[in-house]
C-alpha cells in the first residue's frame, strides 16, 4: 500500500492506494494555508497515521517544487512557505520514503498510469479551474524542464498587454480560458445575470440557452489556439483536460475539438486525441502515491 496526499488551497486530501491504483481509504482536513509550515507538516503526519502503515508517501503540492529534492520553493496557496524541505522533514518524522511533486504533475502521473492516459506515451495534461495548470509526460516520463516548470501554459502570453493577471503579467492564457474568463464572457453575453460562475453557465448551456453555449464556444476557441501550438511543437498522442471546468463535458469539448483542427497542419489532425480526465478528484492522490 502507498499513501498519496493532495494539498489544495482549501483541503488536504489523503488516500491509501493499492497496487492497482484504487483508493481504498481516505481522510481529509482543512488546509492551514496561512500558518507556518510546521502546522501543515503536523497535519500531514496525522493524516498518514490515520491511514495506517504504507510503504511510501507521495505528496502533490501547488507551486514551484524542486521535485528531485522534495523542496517547496514557493506556493501561491501557502504564503508562508519558502524553500521548505518537505521531503527531508517528513522522512525524518515518518521513517519511510517520501516524494514531493507539483500538484498538476501528480494529477498527470495518476491519469497516465491509471486513467485517461493509459496507452499514451507522450501527452499533455491541463487542469482548468481558477487558473490553467499543465504537465507534460514525454516518452513515458514526467518532463520537468530545467526549473521543474515544464507544461505550465497558464502564464504564457495570449494577448500582448491584455487583461491583468494576479501573477503580475498582462494577457496571460488563463485569463482567457479559466474561471474569470467564463464569468467575464457570460456577463458580456447576458448582462442580466445576477449570479454567475462556471457551473451556472454550464447548466444553462446544457439546457440549450444560446448565450451560455456561446460562452463555451469562445472558451473552446481560445483554448484551441493555445493547444494547437503545443501539438505543433511536441506532437503528443493525447491531451487530457481536467479540473472543475472540464465538468461541462461536451459543452466545452465539442467546440474545442472543432476549433483545434484549424490550428494545426493537416498531417497532425489524426495523430492525437483530446480526452476528459478519468480519475476526477482522486487523480492527484493516486498520482502522488506512485511518484518515482
ChimeraX attribute file (.defattr): number of C-alpha atoms within 10 A of each C-alpha:
attribute: neighborCount
match mode: 1-to-1
recipient: residues
	/A:1	19
	/A:2	21
	/A:3	29
	/A:4	31
	/A:5	31
	/A:6	31
	/A:7	26
	/A:8	18
	/A:9	16
	/A:10	12
	/A:11	14
	/A:12	21
	/A:13	23
	/A:14	31
	/A:15	28
	/A:16	26
	/A:17	23
	/A:18	17
	/A:19	10
	/A:20	10
	/A:21	21
	/A:22	15
	/A:23	20
	/A:24	11
	/A:25	14
	/A:26	18
	/A:27	14
	/A:28	16
	/A:29	14
	/A:30	14
	/A:31	20
	/A:32	19
	/A:33	20
	/A:34	13
	/A:35	13
	/A:36	13
	/A:37	17
	/A:38	14
	/A:39	13
	/A:40	19
	/A:41	16
	/A:42	12
	/A:43	17
	/A:44	23
	/A:45	13
	/A:46	11
	/A:47	21
	/A:48	21
	/A:49	12
	/A:50	15
	/A:51	17
	/A:52	11
	/A:53	13
	/A:54	16
	/A:55	12
	/A:56	19
	/A:57	27
	/A:58	27
	/A:59	31
	/A:60	28
	/A:61	26
	/A:62	22
	/A:63	19
	/A:64	20
	/A:65	25
	/A:66	20
	/A:67	19
	/A:68	13
	/A:69	14
	/A:70	21
	/A:71	21
	/A:72	24
	/A:73	15
	/A:74	18
	/A:75	18
	/A:76	13
	/A:77	18
	/A:78	23
	/A:79	13
	/A:80	15
	/A:81	20
	/A:82	14
	/A:83	15
	/A:84	17
	/A:85	16
	/A:86	21
	/A:87	22
	/A:88	15
	/A:89	15
	/A:90	19
	/A:91	15
	/A:92	11
	/A:93	11
	/A:94	15
	/A:95	10
	/A:96	13
	/A:97	15
	/A:98	25
	/A:99	25
	/A:100	27
	/A:101	31
	/A:102	27
	/A:103	28
	/A:104	29
	/A:105	32
	/A:106	30
	/A:107	32
	/A:108	32
	/A:109	29
	/A:110	28
	/A:111	26
	/A:112	27
	/A:113	19
	/A:114	18
	/A:115	22
	/A:116	22
	/A:117	26
	/A:118	12
	/A:119	13
	/A:120	19
	/A:121	15
	/A:122	22
	/A:123	28
	/A:124	24
	/A:125	29
	/A:126	28
	/A:127	23
	/A:128	20
	/A:129	18
	/A:130	17
	/A:131	18
	/A:132	23
	/A:133	24
	/A:134	23
	/A:135	27
	/A:136	27
	/A:137	24
	/A:138	17
	/A:139	12
	/A:140	15
	/A:141	14
	/A:142	21
	/A:143	17
	/A:144	20
	/A:145	10
	/A:146	7
	/A:147	10
	/A:148	18
	/A:149	19
	/A:150	16
	/A:151	20
	/A:152	16
	/A:153	20
	/A:154	22
	/A:155	20
	/A:156	14
	/A:157	17
	/A:158	21
	/A:159	13
	/A:160	10
	/A:161	11
	/A:162	15
	/A:163	14
	/A:164	12
	/A:165	14
	/A:166	9
	/A:167	9
	/A:168	8
	/A:169	15
	/A:170	19
	/A:171	18
	/A:172	25
	/A:173	25
	/A:174	25
	/A:175	26
	/A:176	26
	/A:177	26
	/A:178	24
	/A:179	20
	/A:180	17
	/A:181	21
	/A:182	25
	/A:183	18
	/A:184	15
	/A:185	19
	/A:186	24
	/A:187	18
	/A:188	13
	/A:189	15
	/A:190	13
	/A:191	9
	/A:192	9
	/A:193	10
	/A:194	7
	/A:195	9
	/A:196	13
	/A:197	13
	/A:198	25
	/A:199	15
	/A:200	13
	/A:201	22
	/A:202	24
	/A:203	15
	/A:204	15
	/A:205	20
	/A:206	15
	/A:207	11
	/A:208	12
	/A:209	13
	/A:210	13
	/A:211	18
	/A:212	25
	/A:213	21
	/A:214	17
	/A:215	27
	/A:216	28
	/A:217	20
	/A:218	20
	/A:219	20
	/A:220	23
	/A:221	23
	/A:222	19
	/A:223	23
	/A:224	23
	/A:225	19
	/A:226	19
	/A:227	20
	/A:228	19
	/A:229	14
	/A:230	17
	/A:231	23
	/A:232	13
	/A:233	9
	/A:234	13
	/A:235	15
	/A:236	22
	/A:237	20
	/A:238	23
	/A:239	24
	/A:240	24
	/A:241	24
	/A:242	28
	/A:243	20
	/A:244	17
	/A:245	20
	/A:246	23
	/A:247	19
	/A:248	17
	/A:249	13
	/A:250	14
	/A:251	22
	/A:252	23
	/A:253	21
	/A:254	13
	/A:255	20
	/A:256	23
	/A:257	17
	/A:258	14
	/A:259	20
	/A:260	21
	/A:261	16
	/A:262	14
	/A:263	18
	/A:264	18
	/A:265	11
	/A:266	10
	/A:267	7
	/A:268	15
	/A:269	14
	/A:270	9
	/A:271	12
	/A:272	16
	/A:273	13
	/A:274	17
	/A:275	17
	/A:276	21
	/A:277	26
	/A:278	17
	/A:279	18
	/A:280	16
	/A:281	15
	/A:282	22
	/A:283	28
	/A:284	32
	/A:285	31
	/A:286	37
	/A:287	33
	/A:288	36
	/A:289	35
	/A:290	23
	/A:291	22
	/A:292	15
